[in-house]
Amino acid sequence: QVQLVESGGGLVQPGGSLRLSCAASGSIFNRSAMGWYRQTPGKQRESVAAITRLGSTNYAESVKGRFTISRDNNNNTVYLQMNSLKPEDTAVYYCRHYENGRVTWGQGTQVTVST
């Protein structure tokens, strides 16, 4: 059974940076595709960034040039580096794991961008 543990959220001022981490266990990590999603109250969860098992990435238009997704297969961890944060980036961020047709979600970590 895959388990995901996220960390790194918090409160940051506009223009600041945060790095989210998602550590996976119970997975052949280098065979998995990973992604970060976010959700605000009353809205659907949306994709922010994704990385394939081979390291190809894609991003939502709203975060291109500011966010970077990466993975460390030796440590079974995926990261989301978030720079130039804006108040509209405020949300609960979720890690998503996909392997062999099965999707697993992390518990979510709150990111708040505010003065």
C-alpha positions as CSV (number, residue, x, y, z in Angstrom):
1,Q,0.0,0.0,0.0
2,V,1.4,3.4,-1.0
3,Q,1.6,6.1,1.6
4,L,2.5,9.7,0.9
5,V,3.7,12.2,3.5
6,E,3.8,15.8,2.5
7,S,5.6,18.6,4.3
8,G,6.8,22.2,3.7
9,G,3.7,24.2,3.7
10,G,3.2,27.3,5.7
11,L,2.6,31.1,5.7
12,V,4.7,33.2,3.3
13,Q,4.6,36.8,2.1
14,P,3.9,37.6,-1.5
15,G,7.0,37.2,-3.5
16,G,8.4,34.6,-1.2
17,S,9.3,31.0,-1.7
18,L,8.4,27.6,-0.3
19,R,9.5,24.1,-1.1
20,L,7.0,21.2,-0.6
21,S,8.1,17.6,-0.2
22,C,6.2,14.4,-0.7
23,A,7.9,11.2,0.6
24,A,6.4,7.9,-0.7
25,S,6.6,4.5,0.8
26,G,5.3,1.2,-0.3
27,S,6.0,2.0,-4.0
28,I,8.4,1.2,-6.7
29,F,9.0,4.9,-6.9
30,N,10.9,5.1,-10.1
31,R,8.0,3.5,-11.9
32,S,5.5,6.0,-10.7
33,A,4.3,9.3,-12.1
34,M,3.9,12.0,-9.5
35,G,2.1,15.3,-9.4
36,W,1.1,18.2,-7.2
37,Y,-2.5,19.5,-7.1
38,R,-4.1,22.3,-5.1
39,Q,-7.6,23.1,-3.9
40,T,-9.3,26.1,-2.4
41,P,-12.7,26.0,-0.6
42,G,-15.6,25.6,-3.0
43,K,-13.4,24.8,-6.0
44,Q,-12.3,21.7,-7.7
45,R,-8.9,20.3,-7.2
46,E,-6.6,21.5,-10.0
47,S,-3.3,20.2,-11.3
48,V,-0.3,22.3,-10.6
49,A,2.6,20.3,-11.9
50,A,3.4,16.7,-12.9
51,I,6.5,14.6,-13.5
52,T,6.7,11.3,-15.3
53,R,8.8,8.4,-14.2
54,L,11.3,9.4,-16.8
55,G,11.5,13.0,-15.5
56,S,9.4,14.9,-18.1
57,T,7.4,17.7,-16.5
58,N,4.4,19.9,-17.2
59,Y,2.9,22.8,-15.4
60,A,-0.3,24.7,-15.2
61,E,-0.1,28.0,-17.1
62,S,-0.6,30.0,-13.9
63,V,2.6,28.6,-12.3
64,K,4.9,28.3,-15.3
65,G,8.2,30.0,-14.7
66,R,7.6,30.2,-10.9
67,F,7.2,26.6,-9.8
68,T,9.5,23.6,-10.4
69,I,8.7,20.0,-9.8
70,S,11.5,17.5,-9.3
71,R,12.0,14.0,-8.0
72,D,14.7,12.1,-6.1
73,N,14.3,8.4,-6.9
74,N,16.9,7.5,-4.4
75,N,14.9,9.0,-1.6
76,N,11.4,8.3,-3.0
77,T,10.6,11.9,-2.8
78,V,9.0,14.5,-5.1
79,Y,9.4,18.2,-4.6
80,L,7.7,21.4,-5.6
81,Q,9.8,24.5,-5.5
82,M,7.5,27.5,-5.4
83,N,9.0,31.0,-6.1
84,S,7.5,34.4,-6.6
85,L,4.4,33.3,-4.7
86,K,1.2,35.2,-5.1
87,P,-1.9,35.4,-2.8
88,E,-3.8,33.4,-5.4
89,D,-1.4,30.5,-4.8
90,T,-3.0,30.1,-1.4
91,A,-4.5,26.6,-1.2
92,V,-4.1,23.1,0.2
93,Y,-1.5,21.3,-1.9
94,Y,-1.8,17.6,-2.5
95,C,0.7,15.1,-3.7
96,R,-0.5,12.5,-6.2
97,H,1.1,9.2,-7.0
98,Y,0.2,7.1,-10.0
99,E,1.4,3.5,-10.6
100,N,0.0,0.6,-12.5
101,G,-3.4,2.2,-12.8
102,R,-3.7,3.1,-9.1
103,V,-3.9,6.7,-7.7
104,T,-2.9,7.6,-4.2
105,W,-3.3,11.0,-2.6
106,G,-1.4,12.6,0.2
107,Q,-3.1,14.3,3.2
108,G,-2.5,17.8,1.9
109,T,-0.4,20.7,3.2
110,Q,-1.7,24.3,3.6
111,V,0.1,27.1,1.7
112,T,-0.9,30.6,2.6
113,V,0.5,33.6,0.8
114,S,-0.4,36.8,2.7
115,T,1.0,39.9,4.3
